[in-house]
Amino acid sequence: MGKTRRFVPKAFYSASQLEKIVGLYLPYWLADTTAAIDIAGKGINSRTWITGNVEYHEMKEYEIERQGSIDVNHVANRPAIRSSDA
């Protein structure tokens, strides 16, 4: 069997060092949600063309409206705590 702990100093595994190791609990939760959405925006189509020596620009604006729902799953969140509390 080869060296399995070659990046960890041997002193790390001493009894006094192992007693100094303390666990840390950081609570978190996962959230799932479904949201109904209504969104509105403005669309623009533009075109340019040249006839003879004259350049023309045409711009058409239109409203865009969409409705629907969106599912968001497994969003992780950790409560805001001070690091000294952890």
Jmol script that loads the backbone (N, CA, C; Angstrom):
load data "model"
ATOM      1  N   MET A   1       0.851  -1.175   0.000  1.00  0.00           N
ATOM      2  CA  MET A   1       0.000   0.000   0.000  1.00  0.00           C
ATOM      3  C   MET A   1       0.892   1.232   0.000  1.00  0.00           C
ATOM      4  N   GLY A   2       0.617   2.194  -0.900  1.00  0.00           N
ATOM      5  CA  GLY A   2       1.423   3.400  -1.005  1.00  0.00           C
ATOM      6  C   GLY A   2       1.065   4.423   0.058  1.00  0.00           C
ATOM      7  N   LYS A   3       1.722   5.546  -0.025  1.00  0.00           N
ATOM      8  CA  LYS A   3       1.449   6.625   0.925  1.00  0.00           C
ATOM      9  C   LYS A   3       0.068   7.205   0.627  1.00  0.00           C
ATOM     10  N   THR A   4      -0.810   7.167   1.617  1.00  0.00           N
ATOM     11  CA  THR A   4      -2.153   7.700   1.406  1.00  0.00           C
ATOM     12  C   THR A   4      -2.318   9.099   1.975  1.00  0.00           C
ATOM     13  N   ARG A   5      -1.391   9.533   2.847  1.00  0.00           N
ATOM     14  CA  ARG A   5      -1.503  10.847   3.490  1.00  0.00           C
ATOM     15  C   ARG A   5      -0.266  11.687   3.200  1.00  0.00           C
ATOM     16  N   ARG A   6       0.212  11.677   2.024  1.00  0.00           N
ATOM     17  CA  ARG A   6       1.491  12.322   1.754  1.00  0.00           C
ATOM     18  C   ARG A   6       1.453  13.846   1.818  1.00  0.00           C
ATOM     19  N   PHE A   7       0.256  14.462   1.743  1.00  0.00           N
ATOM     20  CA  PHE A   7       0.178  15.921   1.816  1.00  0.00           C
ATOM     21  C   PHE A   7      -0.149  16.418   3.224  1.00  0.00           C
ATOM     22  N   VAL A   8      -0.346  15.526   4.156  1.00  0.00           N
ATOM     23  CA  VAL A   8      -0.682  15.903   5.521  1.00  0.00           C
ATOM     24  C   VAL A   8       0.508  15.558   6.415  1.00  0.00           C
ATOM     25  N   PRO A   9       1.015  16.522   7.192  1.00  0.00           N
ATOM     26  CA  PRO A   9       2.151  16.233   8.071  1.00  0.00           C
ATOM     27  C   PRO A   9       1.772  15.195   9.135  1.00  0.00           C
ATOM     28  N   LYS A  10       2.728  14.391   9.541  1.00  0.00           N
ATOM     29  CA  LYS A  10       2.468  13.372  10.552  1.00  0.00           C
ATOM     30  C   LYS A  10       2.005  13.982  11.865  1.00  0.00           C
ATOM     31  N   ALA A  11       2.463  15.186  12.192  1.00  0.00           N
ATOM     32  CA  ALA A  11       2.075  15.836  13.444  1.00  0.00           C
ATOM     33  C   ALA A  11       0.568  16.131  13.485  1.00  0.00           C
ATOM     34  N   PHE A  12      -0.063  16.204  12.326  1.00  0.00           N
ATOM     35  CA  PHE A  12      -1.495  16.488  12.268  1.00  0.00           C
ATOM     36  C   PHE A  12      -2.304  15.389  12.950  1.00  0.00           C
ATOM     37  N   TYR A  13      -1.813  14.174  12.912  1.00  0.00           N
ATOM     38  CA  TYR A  13      -2.543  13.036  13.463  1.00  0.00           C
ATOM     39  C   TYR A  13      -2.206  12.757  14.924  1.00  0.00           C
ATOM     40  N   SER A  14      -1.466  13.624  15.564  1.00  0.00           N
ATOM     41  CA  SER A  14      -1.158  13.419  16.980  1.00  0.00           C
ATOM     42  C   SER A  14      -2.431  13.613  17.809  1.00  0.00           C
ATOM     43  N   ALA A  15      -2.492  12.992  18.985  1.00  0.00           N
ATOM     44  CA  ALA A  15      -3.682  13.059  19.834  1.00  0.00           C
ATOM     45  C   ALA A  15      -4.015  14.492  20.220  1.00  0.00           C
ATOM     46  N   SER A  16      -3.014  15.299  20.512  1.00  0.00           N
ATOM     47  CA  SER A  16      -3.283  16.684  20.915  1.00  0.00           C
ATOM     48  C   SER A  16      -3.867  17.491  19.751  1.00  0.00           C
ATOM     49  N   GLN A  17      -3.428  17.228  18.546  1.00  0.00           N
ATOM     50  CA  GLN A  17      -3.947  17.948  17.373  1.00  0.00           C
ATOM     51  C   GLN A  17      -5.387  17.505  17.068  1.00  0.00           C
ATOM     52  N   LEU A  18      -5.670  16.224  17.168  1.00  0.00           N
ATOM     53  CA  LEU A  18      -7.017  15.727  16.886  1.00  0.00           C
ATOM     54  C   LEU A  18      -8.038  16.263  17.887  1.00  0.00           C
ATOM     55  N   GLU A  19      -7.619  16.531  19.125  1.00  0.00           N
ATOM     56  CA  GLU A  19      -8.528  17.092  20.124  1.00  0.00           C
ATOM     57  C   GLU A  19      -8.910  18.529  19.798  1.00  0.00           C
ATOM     58  N   LYS A  20      -8.084  19.227  19.014  1.00  0.00           N
ATOM     59  CA  LYS A  20      -8.352  20.619  18.663  1.00  0.00           C
ATOM     60  C   LYS A  20      -9.373  20.746  17.522  1.00  0.00           C
ATOM     61  N   ILE A  21      -9.631  19.670  16.802  1.00  0.00           N
ATOM     62  CA  ILE A  21     -10.547  19.728  15.668  1.00  0.00           C
ATOM     63  C   ILE A  21     -11.976  19.812  16.195  1.00  0.00           C
ATOM     64  N   VAL A  22     -12.710  20.799  15.710  1.00  0.00           N
ATOM     65  CA  VAL A  22     -14.075  21.042  16.146  1.00  0.00           C
ATOM     66  C   VAL A  22     -14.983  21.026  14.918  1.00  0.00           C
ATOM     67  N   GLY A  23     -16.128  20.367  15.036  1.00  0.00           N
ATOM     68  CA  GLY A  23     -17.100  20.347  13.949  1.00  0.00           C
ATOM     69  C   GLY A  23     -17.824  21.678  13.831  1.00  0.00           C
ATOM     70  N   LEU A  24     -18.362  21.950  12.677  1.00  0.00           N
ATOM     71  CA  LEU A  24     -19.070  23.187  12.415  1.00  0.00           C
ATOM     72  C   LEU A  24     -20.374  22.842  11.721  1.00  0.00           C
ATOM     73  N   TYR A  25     -21.484  23.271  12.295  1.00  0.00           N
ATOM     74  CA  TYR A  25     -22.797  23.005  11.717  1.00  0.00           C
ATOM     75  C   TYR A  25     -23.312  24.283  11.060  1.00  0.00           C
ATOM     76  N   LEU A  26     -23.547  24.227   9.776  1.00  0.00           N
ATOM     77  CA  LEU A  26     -24.119  25.353   9.039  1.00  0.00           C
ATOM     78  C   LEU A  26     -25.445  24.892   8.440  1.00  0.00           C
ATOM     79  N   PRO A  27     -26.546  25.288   9.041  1.00  0.00           N
ATOM     80  CA  PRO A  27     -27.844  24.831   8.528  1.00  0.00           C
ATOM     81  C   PRO A  27     -28.154  25.456   7.171  1.00  0.00           C
ATOM     82  N   TYR A  28     -28.906  24.735   6.376  1.00  0.00           N
ATOM     83  CA  TYR A  28     -29.377  25.254   5.100  1.00  0.00           C
ATOM     84  C   TYR A  28     -30.664  24.526   4.755  1.00  0.00           C
ATOM     85  N   TRP A  29     -31.380  25.046   3.796  1.00  0.00           N
ATOM     86  CA  TRP A  29     -32.565  24.358   3.331  1.00  0.00           C
ATOM     87  C   TRP A  29     -32.658  24.484   1.822  1.00  0.00           C
ATOM     88  N   LEU A  30     -33.451  23.595   1.229  1.00  0.00           N
ATOM     89  CA  LEU A  30     -33.709  23.621  -0.201  1.00  0.00           C
ATOM     90  C   LEU A  30     -35.151  24.074  -0.412  1.00  0.00           C
ATOM     91  N   ALA A  31     -35.360  24.946  -1.374  1.00  0.00           N
ATOM     92  CA  ALA A  31     -36.699  25.475  -1.634  1.00  0.00           C
ATOM     93  C   ALA A  31     -37.131  25.121  -3.051  1.00  0.00           C
ATOM     94  N   ASP A  32     -38.405  24.818  -3.194  1.00  0.00           N
ATOM     95  CA  ASP A  32     -39.047  24.618  -4.490  1.00  0.00           C
ATOM     96  C   ASP A  32     -40.196  25.613  -4.563  1.00  0.00           C
ATOM     97  N   THR A  33     -40.429  26.165  -5.726  1.00  0.00           N
ATOM     98  CA  THR A  33     -41.541  27.103  -5.866  1.00  0.00           C
ATOM     99  C   THR A  33     -42.053  27.100  -7.295  1.00  0.00           C
ATOM    100  N   THR A  34     -43.276  27.536  -7.442  1.00  0.00           N
ATOM    101  CA  THR A  34     -43.879  27.770  -8.745  1.00  0.00           C
ATOM    102  C   THR A  34     -44.391  29.203  -8.733  1.00  0.00           C
ATOM    103  N   ALA A  35     -44.057  29.951  -9.756  1.00  0.00           N
ATOM    104  CA  ALA A  35     -44.455  31.357  -9.810  1.00  0.00           C
ATOM    105  C   ALA A  35     -45.220  31.629 -11.099  1.00  0.00           C
ATOM    106  N   ALA A  36     -46.293  32.399 -10.993  1.00  0.00           N
ATOM    107  CA  ALA A  36     -47.019  32.877 -12.170  1.00  0.00           C
ATOM    108  C   ALA A  36     -46.357  34.175 -12.608  1.00  0.00           C
ATOM    109  N   ILE A  37     -46.111  34.305 -13.909  1.00  0.00           N
ATOM    110  CA  ILE A  37     -45.419  35.497 -14.397  1.00  0.00           C
ATOM    111  C   ILE A  37     -46.225  36.176 -15.505  1.00  0.00           C
ATOM    112  N   ASP A  38     -46.155  37.484 -15.524  1.00  0.00           N
ATOM    113  CA  ASP A  38     -46.660  38.328 -16.606  1.00  0.00           C
ATOM    114  C   ASP A  38     -45.510  39.244 -16.971  1.00  0.00           C
ATOM    115  N   ILE A  39     -45.156  39.265 -18.232  1.00  0.00           N
ATOM    116  CA  ILE A  39     -44.034  40.107 -18.653  1.00  0.00           C
ATOM    117  C   ILE A  39     -44.446  40.889 -19.904  1.00  0.00           C
ATOM    118  N   ALA A  40     -43.993  42.125 -19.968  1.00  0.00           N
ATOM    119  CA  ALA A  40     -44.301  42.984 -21.110  1.00  0.00           C
ATOM    120  C   ALA A  40     -43.009  43.660 -21.557  1.00  0.00           C
ATOM    121  N   GLY A  41     -42.900  43.893 -22.844  1.00  0.00           N
ATOM    122  CA  GLY A  41     -41.715  44.549 -23.376  1.00  0.00           C
ATOM    123  C   GLY A  41     -42.013  45.197 -24.721  1.00  0.00           C
ATOM    124  N   LYS A  42     -40.990  45.753 -25.321  1.00  0.00           N
ATOM    125  CA  LYS A  42     -41.124  46.425 -26.611  1.00  0.00           C
ATOM    126  C   LYS A  42     -40.189  45.749 -27.602  1.00  0.00           C
ATOM    127  N   GLY A  43     -40.715  45.426 -28.774  1.00  0.00           N
ATOM    128  CA  GLY A  43     -39.901  44.860 -29.848  1.00  0.00           C
ATOM    129  C   GLY A  43     -39.694  45.888 -30.935  1.00  0.00           C
ATOM    130  N   ILE A  44     -38.553  45.805 -31.603  1.00  0.00           N
ATOM    131  CA  ILE A  44     -38.241  46.744 -32.689  1.00  0.00           C
ATOM    132  C   ILE A  44     -37.694  45.954 -33.867  1.00  0.00           C
ATOM    133  N   ASN A  45     -38.306  46.154 -35.024  1.00  0.00           N
ATOM    134  CA  ASN A  45     -37.758  45.632 -36.281  1.00  0.00           C
ATOM    135  C   ASN A  45     -37.301  46.841 -37.089  1.00  0.00           C
ATOM    136  N   SER A  46     -36.117  46.771 -37.620  1.00  0.00           N
ATOM    137  CA  SER A  46     -35.648  47.885 -38.453  1.00  0.00           C
ATOM    138  C   SER A  46     -34.994  47.330 -39.712  1.00  0.00           C
ATOM    139  N   ARG A  47     -35.085  48.097 -40.755  1.00  0.00           N
ATOM    140  CA  ARG A  47     -34.410  47.723 -41.994  1.00  0.00           C
ATOM    141  C   ARG A  47     -33.954  48.980 -42.718  1.00  0.00           C
ATOM    142  N   THR A  48     -32.923  48.831 -43.507  1.00  0.00           N
ATOM    143  CA  THR A  48     -32.340  49.940 -44.267  1.00  0.00           C
ATOM    144  C   THR A  48     -32.148  49.474 -45.708  1.00  0.00           C
ATOM    145  N   TRP A  49     -32.470  50.338 -46.660  1.00  0.00           N
ATOM    146  CA  TRP A  49     -32.230  50.015 -48.055  1.00  0.00           C
ATOM    147  C   TRP A  49     -31.915  51.289 -48.823  1.00  0.00           C
ATOM    148  N   ILE A  50     -31.307  51.121 -49.957  1.00  0.00           N
ATOM    149  CA  ILE A  50     -30.893  52.258 -50.793  1.00  0.00           C
ATOM    150  C   ILE A  50     -31.563  52.114 -52.155  1.00  0.00           C
ATOM    151  N   THR A  51     -32.205  53.184 -52.584  1.00  0.00           N
ATOM    152  CA  THR A  51     -32.777  53.254 -53.922  1.00  0.00           C
ATOM    153  C   THR A  51     -32.162  54.469 -54.603  1.00  0.00           C
ATOM    154  N   GLY A  52     -31.393  54.225 -55.633  1.00  0.00           N
ATOM    155  CA  GLY A  52     -30.697  55.330 -56.287  1.00  0.00           C
ATOM    156  C   GLY A  52     -29.682  55.928 -55.330  1.00  0.00           C
ATOM    157  N   ASN A  53     -29.768  57.242 -55.115  1.00  0.00           N
ATOM    158  CA  ASN A  53     -28.865  57.921 -54.191  1.00  0.00           C
ATOM    159  C   ASN A  53     -29.511  58.184 -52.830  1.00  0.00           C
ATOM    160  N   VAL A  54     -30.661  57.581 -52.588  1.00  0.00           N
ATOM    161  CA  VAL A  54     -31.399  57.840 -51.349  1.00  0.00           C
ATOM    162  C   VAL A  54     -31.360  56.586 -50.465  1.00  0.00           C
ATOM    163  N   GLU A  55     -31.014  56.803 -49.195  1.00  0.00           N
ATOM    164  CA  GLU A  55     -30.997  55.706 -48.222  1.00  0.00           C
ATOM    165  C   GLU A  55     -32.241  55.815 -47.345  1.00  0.00           C
ATOM    166  N   TYR A  56     -32.976  54.738 -47.217  1.00  0.00           N
ATOM    167  CA  TYR A  56     -34.201  54.714 -46.436  1.00  0.00           C
ATOM    168  C   TYR A  56     -34.013  53.862 -45.184  1.00  0.00           C
ATOM    169  N   HIS A  57     -34.664  54.298 -44.114  1.00  0.00           N
ATOM    170  CA  HIS A  57     -34.674  53.545 -42.854  1.00  0.00           C
ATOM    171  C   HIS A  57     -36.130  53.342 -42.456  1.00  0.00           C
ATOM    172  N   GLU A  58     -36.470  52.121 -42.110  1.00  0.00           N
ATOM    173  CA  GLU A  58     -37.814  51.830 -41.640  1.00  0.00           C
ATOM    174  C   GLU A  58     -37.704  51.146 -40.279  1.00  0.00           C
ATOM    175  N   MET A  59     -38.505  51.623 -39.342  1.00  0.00           N
ATOM    176  CA  MET A  59     -38.476  51.043 -37.995  1.00  0.00           C
ATOM    177  C   MET A  59     -39.906  50.778 -37.560  1.00  0.00           C
ATOM    178  N   LYS A  60     -40.161  49.550 -37.106  1.00  0.00           N
ATOM    179  CA  LYS A  60     -41.478  49.176 -36.608  1.00  0.00           C
ATOM    180  C   LYS A  60     -41.339  48.760 -35.149  1.00  0.00           C
ATOM    181  N   GLU A  61     -42.126  49.388 -34.288  1.00  0.00           N
ATOM    182  CA  GLU A  61     -42.138  49.048 -32.864  1.00  0.00           C
ATOM    183  C   GLU A  61     -43.430  48.311 -32.549  1.00  0.00           C
ATOM    184  N   TYR A  62     -43.346  47.367 -31.645  1.00  0.00           N
ATOM    185  CA  TYR A  62     -44.529  46.634 -31.235  1.00  0.00           C
ATOM    186  C   TYR A  62     -44.387  46.188 -29.787  1.00  0.00           C
ATOM    187  N   GLU A  63     -45.536  45.990 -29.158  1.00  0.00           N
ATOM    188  CA  GLU A  63     -45.574  45.548 -27.769  1.00  0.00           C
ATOM    189  C   GLU A  63     -45.535  44.023 -27.730  1.00  0.00           C
ATOM    190  N   ILE A  64     -44.837  43.495 -26.726  1.00  0.00           N
ATOM    191  CA  ILE A  64     -44.772  42.054 -26.504  1.00  0.00           C
ATOM    192  C   ILE A  64     -45.307  41.782 -25.109  1.00  0.00           C
ATOM    193  N   GLU A  65     -46.237  40.865 -25.010  1.00  0.00           N
ATOM    194  CA  GLU A  65     -46.774  40.457 -23.715  1.00  0.00           C
ATOM    195  C   GLU A  65     -46.793  38.948 -23.654  1.00  0.00           C
ATOM    196  N   ARG A  66     -46.331  38.414 -22.528  1.00  0.00           N
ATOM    197  CA  ARG A  66     -46.321  36.962 -22.323  1.00  0.00           C
ATOM    198  C   ARG A  66     -46.792  36.665 -20.913  1.00  0.00           C
ATOM    199  N   GLN A  67     -47.457  35.541 -20.772  1.00  0.00           N
ATOM    200  CA  GLN A  67     -47.900  35.074 -19.472  1.00  0.00           C
ATOM    201  C   GLN A  67     -47.535  33.593 -19.356  1.00  0.00           C
ATOM    202  N   GLY A  68     -47.294  33.161 -18.138  1.00  0.00           N
ATOM    203  CA  GLY A  68     -46.981  31.751 -17.946  1.00  0.00           C
ATOM    204  C   GLY A  68     -46.631  31.469 -16.504  1.00  0.00           C
ATOM    205  N   SER A  69     -46.037  30.326 -16.306  1.00  0.00           N
ATOM    206  CA  SER A  69     -45.576  29.959 -14.967  1.00  0.00           C
ATOM    207  C   SER A  69     -44.189  29.351 -15.085  1.00  0.00           C
ATOM    208  N   ILE A  70     -43.468  29.399 -14.000  1.00  0.00           N
ATOM    209  CA  ILE A  70     -42.111  28.874 -13.976  1.00  0.00           C
ATOM    210  C   ILE A  70     -41.934  28.063 -12.698  1.00  0.00           C
ATOM    211  N   ASP A  71     -41.305  26.907 -12.826  1.00  0.00           N
ATOM    212  CA  ASP A  71     -40.984  26.051 -11.679  1.00  0.00           C
ATOM    213  C   ASP A  71     -39.496  26.182 -11.382  1.00  0.00           C
ATOM    214  N   VAL A  72     -39.185  26.439 -10.126  1.00  0.00           N
ATOM    215  CA  VAL A  72     -37.797  26.518  -9.680  1.00  0.00           C
ATOM    216  C   VAL A  72     -37.636  25.491  -8.571  1.00  0.00           C
ATOM    217  N   ASN A  73     -36.691  24.578  -8.736  1.00  0.00           N
ATOM    218  CA  ASN A  73     -36.524  23.484  -7.784  1.00  0.00           C
ATOM    219  C   ASN A  73     -35.117  23.453  -7.201  1.00  0.00           C
ATOM    220  N   HIS A  74     -35.041  23.048  -5.967  1.00  0.00           N
ATOM    221  CA  HIS A  74     -33.785  22.779  -5.258  1.00  0.00           C
ATOM    222  C   HIS A  74     -32.865  24.003  -5.172  1.00  0.00           C
ATOM    223  N   VAL A  75     -33.428  25.132  -4.792  1.00  0.00           N
ATOM    224  CA  VAL A  75     -32.627  26.335  -4.572  1.00  0.00           C
ATOM    225  C   VAL A  75     -32.115  26.278  -3.134  1.00  0.00           C
ATOM    226  N   ALA A  76     -30.797  26.247  -2.972  1.00  0.00           N
ATOM    227  CA  ALA A  76     -30.203  26.156  -1.636  1.00  0.00           C
ATOM    228  C   ALA A  76     -30.098  27.537  -1.013  1.00  0.00           C
ATOM    229  N   ASN A  77     -30.366  27.600   0.281  1.00  0.00           N
ATOM    230  CA  ASN A  77     -30.258  28.857   0.992  1.00  0.00           C
ATOM    231  C   ASN A  77     -29.694  28.579   2.374  1.00  0.00           C
ATOM    232  N   ARG A  78     -28.781  29.412   2.794  1.00  0.00           N
ATOM    233  CA  ARG A  78     -28.200  29.307   4.119  1.00  0.00           C
ATOM    234  C   ARG A  78     -28.598  30.547   4.897  1.00  0.00           C
ATOM    235  N   PRO A  79     -29.121  30.396   6.105  1.00  0.00           N
ATOM    236  CA  PRO A  79     -29.510  31.583   6.864  1.00  0.00           C
ATOM    237  C   PRO A  79     -28.313  32.495   7.127  1.00  0.00           C
ATOM    238  N   ALA A  80     -28.562  33.779   7.187  1.00  0.00           N
ATOM    239  CA  ALA A  80     -27.494  34.743   7.469  1.00  0.00           C
ATOM    240  C   ALA A  80     -27.161  34.694   8.957  1.00  0.00           C
ATOM    241  N   ILE A  81     -25.943  34.274   9.239  1.00  0.00           N
ATOM    242  CA  ILE A  81     -25.482  34.232  10.640  1.00  0.00           C
ATOM    243  C   ILE A  81     -24.082  34.842  10.695  1.00  0.00           C
ATOM    244  N   ARG A  82     -23.755  35.364  11.847  1.00  0.00           N
ATOM    245  CA  ARG A  82     -22.389  35.883  12.021  1.00  0.00           C
ATOM    246  C   ARG A  82     -21.448  34.697  12.117  1.00  0.00           C
ATOM    247  N   SER A  83     -20.230  34.852  11.609  1.00  0.00           N
ATOM    248  CA  SER A  83     -19.280  33.744  11.642  1.00  0.00           C
ATOM    249  C   SER A  83     -18.896  33.364  13.055  1.00  0.00           C
ATOM    250  N   SER A  84     -18.993  34.307  14.018  1.00  0.00           N
ATOM    251  CA  SER A  84     -18.668  33.985  15.400  1.00  0.00           C
ATOM    252  C   SER A  84     -19.752  33.109  16.018  1.00  0.00           C
ATOM    253  N   ASP A  85     -20.964  33.118  15.436  1.00  0.00           N
ATOM    254  CA  ASP A  85     -22.054  32.265  15.917  1.00  0.00           C
ATOM    255  C   ASP A  85     -21.916  30.834  15.398  1.00  0.00           C
ATOM    256  N   ALA A  86     -21.193  30.671  14.317  1.00  0.00           N
ATOM    257  CA  ALA A  86     -21.113  29.351  13.689  1.00  0.00           C
ATOM    258  C   ALA A  86     -20.218  28.415  14.438  1.00  0.00           C
TER     259      ALA A  86
END
end "model"
wireframe off; spacefill off
backbone 0.3
color backbone group
